[in-house]
Amino acid sequence: MKISIKDCSWIAVWCMLSIFSVFPGTAHAEPFAEEKYSRIMWGYLETLSGFGPRYVGTKGYTQVLELLRRVGAQFADDVLEHPFIVTRHNGEQMRMVNIEFVFNGTAGGRPVLIGAHYDTRPFADQESDPELRKSPIPGVNDGGSGTAVLLGLARYLKEHPVSQPVRLMFFDGEDFGKSGSGEMFLGSNFHANQLEKLPEDQRPKAVLVVDMVGDKDLEIFKETYSMRSGPKLIQRVYDMARRKNFSQFNEKSKYSIQDDHLPFIKFGIPSIVLIDFDYPYWHKISDTLDKCSPESLGIVFSVIAGVLAEW
């Protein structure tokens, strides 16, 4: 669940390849590569959509875990599972799990964590019809799009290793509970708490959360908590978007969003979220594949991949 508060306040090709050989960091921004990864991510999003609701206890939840494990085994240097037990307000205990893809990088050092939640909301609490509020959401954009981007990044990092160590973290339980129940952001809270047990040189140097970035009318404003916590990181992102002429990244700030970046902000790690909160199908049963586009996924992927390549 995201809670928002309005913030008032062939020759040509050869030539290109020659340039890229001089500036290896920009080689990863080739247009044909962006189209390739857009198609890959769209395929993942179609698969996730076909799974239906994907919260703990559902068939779709089991299917998405199988997908994450399969893709991780194919592309990551290592795949780590971080299970945890959630005790609900009624005493019921539930087992959830975060999935981590490890990419060691070529230079070593502290990793950058790129995160997204893979679970979907068990109820459509933003529907006007009380009966519809009891239905689970498909979560194609909310839950699906961030997951698809990270899966695309997994293949990219296998095919184009970067110097910076990267952790792709798929969070469970972000969208599980009702507002105010304390049953949200469960996976990110668990992981942030686990990081306290690690020496500082093993903790992420920065966290970037990706959420709701697949909608056709994509516009990502600078989120206000992110601006305070990770001003350098968010500027890296928006500078890259400007260089790529992606107007979908709006330099203005508009919302303060409660999302999976907050536990890491509280822990003192520079953390940001990329999210388009102006999405009229948020927490509704109409959050379906037809509202999304491969172009939007490709834009966000291209910016993040560019930032990682130049880190």
N, C-alpha and C positions, 0 to 999 in steps of 0.2 A: 504493500500500500504506500502510495505517495501522498503526503499532505502538503498543501501549498498555501502560502500566504502571499498575496500580491505585494510586490515591492514597489512602493510609490516612487520612493526616492528614484621502295628499295633504295635511292640516293638519300632521300630525306630520312629514311630509316637509318641508313648508315651514319648520316650526320648526327642523328639523335644518339645513336649508340656510342659514337665517338665522344660526344659531350658527356654521356653517362659514365664512360670509362674514366673521365677526368674527375667527375663529381659523383662518386659511387652512391652517396646518400640519396641522390635524386633518381637513381636508376629504378627505384621501386615505385616511382610515380608514373610509369609509362601508362598511357591511356588503355592500351589493349589489356594490360594486367588488371587494371581497375575493373574493366568489363568482365574479365575472367572471374575475378573474385566476387563480383556482384552476382553472377550466375550461380556460383557455388553457394553463397550465403542464401540466395533465394531458394535454392533447392533444400537447404536445411530448414528454412522457414516453412516451406510447403510441408516438409516431413513433420515438423513440430505441430503445425496446424492440424495435420491428419491424426495426431495423437489425441486431440481434444484436450479437456482440462487436465492439468499436470500438477496436482497437489498430492501430498502424501496420502497413500491409501487407494489411489486411483490406478487404473491400467496405464493411463498416459504417463503417470509419474514413473512407473517401472520402465516404460519404453524410453523415456527421455534419459534415464540413468544408463540404460543399455547403449543409447546413442553416444552419450558423453564418454563412456568407457571405451567404446569402439574407436571413436575419433581420436581420443587421447592416446590410445595404444598405437595408432597409426602415425601420429605426427609429433607428439611431445617427447622430450628426453625422459620424462618420468611422469607418472600419474599417481597422485596421492589422494586418498579418501579420508575425510575428517568427519566421522560419525559423531553425533551428539544426541542426547536425550532431552526432550522438552517436557516439562511437567506443566500441564495446563491448569487454569484456575480451578477446575473441578477435580483435580487430582489425577486425571488421565495422563499417562506417559506416552510420548510418541518419539520414535527414532527418526531422525533426519540426518542428512549427510551433505557436506560441501565436497565438491570435486575440484581438485587443483591440477592444472597442467603446468609442468615445469619445463622451462627453456633456459638452459644454462648460460647462453650468450657466449661470445668469443673473448670477452675481456674480463669477466668476473665482476665482483663487487655486489653491492646491495641491489636486490631486484626492484623492478616496478611491478605493481600489482594492477592488473586490469580485471575488473569484476562485473558480473551481471547475475541477476537472479533467474533461475530456470523454472521456478514454481509459478503457478497461476492461482488467482484468487478463487476461493471456494464458493463465493457468493457475489452476485452482481449488485453491490450496495448502492450504486449510483443510478439504478433504474428508477423511474418514477412510479411504475406499477409495483406495489408491494409483493405481488406473487412472483414477479420476475426477479426480485431481489434474492429469492431463495435459490436461484439457479447459479451454477458456477460459470465463470466467464471463459471463453476460448483462449484469451490471453495471447493472441498472435503478436500484437505489438507489445503489450505489457507482459513481459516474461519471454516471449518468443524472439523479438527482434534483437535484444541484447545478447541472448544466447547464440543466435545465428551469427552475429558479428564476431563474437569470441571464437566460434568454431571456424569461421573464415580466417581469423587471425592465426589460429593454430596451424592451418595449412600454410599460410604465408610465412610464418616463422620457421617452419620446417624447410621451405623452399628458398627462403631468403633470410638466413640467420643474421641476427643483429648483434652488436657488441654488448648491449645492455641485457643482463639477465631479466627475464620476464616470467611472471606467474599469471596464468589465466585462471581466475577463480570463479566457479559457478556456485552461487549461493542458494541454499535452500531456505524456505520459510520466510522470505521477505514479505509475501502477500497473504500470510496465513490467517491472521486473526482480525478481529474487529478493531476499529479505531479506539484507542485508549485501553485496550485489553492487555497490553504488554506482550502480545503474541505476534509481533511484526519484527522485521529485520533480524530474525532469529539466527540465521547463518552468519551474517556479517558481525553481529554482536559476539557470537561464539568465537569466530576467528580472531577478532580484535583482542578478545580476552586471552586467547592462546598465544598471541604474539608477545604478550607481557612476559611469558616464560622464556623467551628467546633472548640471547644477547643482542645488543643494538645492531651489530654489524650483519645480523641475519634477518633483520626486519625490513620490510619494504621501505624504500626511500620516498615513495609516493604511491598514491592509490587513485585510480581513475575508474569510476563506475559508469556503465553504459546501460541506459534504460529508456524504453519507449522512443526508439530512433528509427523506426521503419515506416512511419506514416507517410502517405503521398505528399501531403502539404508540410514538409519538414521545415521547422524553424527552431533552432536551438539558441536560446538566450543564455547569457552568463548567469549562472545560479549564484545567489548571494552568499550562502555558506561557503561555496567553493572559492569565491573571490577572496574571502577572508582567510581561508585555510591554505589554499594552494595558488596564490596569485601568479607565481612564475609558471606553474604547470598549465594553468588555464590560458595564460598568455601564449605559451608554446602552441597550444591547440588552436587558438584563434589566429595566431600568426600563420600557421600552416594552412588553415582554411582560407585565409586571405590570399596567400601566395597561389593557391590552387583555384582561386576565384569561385569559391563556394559561398554564395550569399546566404545559404541556409544557416550559417553560423552568424547570429546577430550579436554584435558587440555590446548591445545594451543589456542591462540586468532587468529581470522582471519578476522572478519568483524566488522564494525561499522554500526549498523542497526537503522534506524528511525522507531520506532514502538510505541505501546501504553505504553511503560515504560517511554518514554521521558517526558511527562507532569508531572509525579510524581518526576522524577529526578529534573526537574526545580523547583518543589515545595520543594525540600530538603528531600524527603523521599528516603531511600535506595531502589533502584528499579533495577530489572534485567529482561532480556528476555531470554527464552529458545527457540531457533529457529534453524532449519536446512535450511540455505539459499542456499545451493548447491542443489537446486531442479530445474531441467530443465523445469518443467511444470508451473513454477511460472507465474501467470497472463496470462495463456493460456487456451484455451478451452479443452486442454488435461489434466487439473488438475482434474482427475476422480478417482473413487474408486479403480480401478485396480492398481493404482500407490502406494496405501497405504497398510498397514498391521496391524492386531491386535497386533502383537508382538511389533511393534514400539510404539503403544499407551500404551501397558502394561509396557514397559520400563520407559517411561516418568512418567506415573502414579505411578509406584512403587517408583521411586526416590522422587517425591513430597510427596507422602503419608508417606514415611519413614522420610523425613525431618519434616513434621508436627507432626508425632508421637513422635519425640524426641525433639521437640522445648522446 
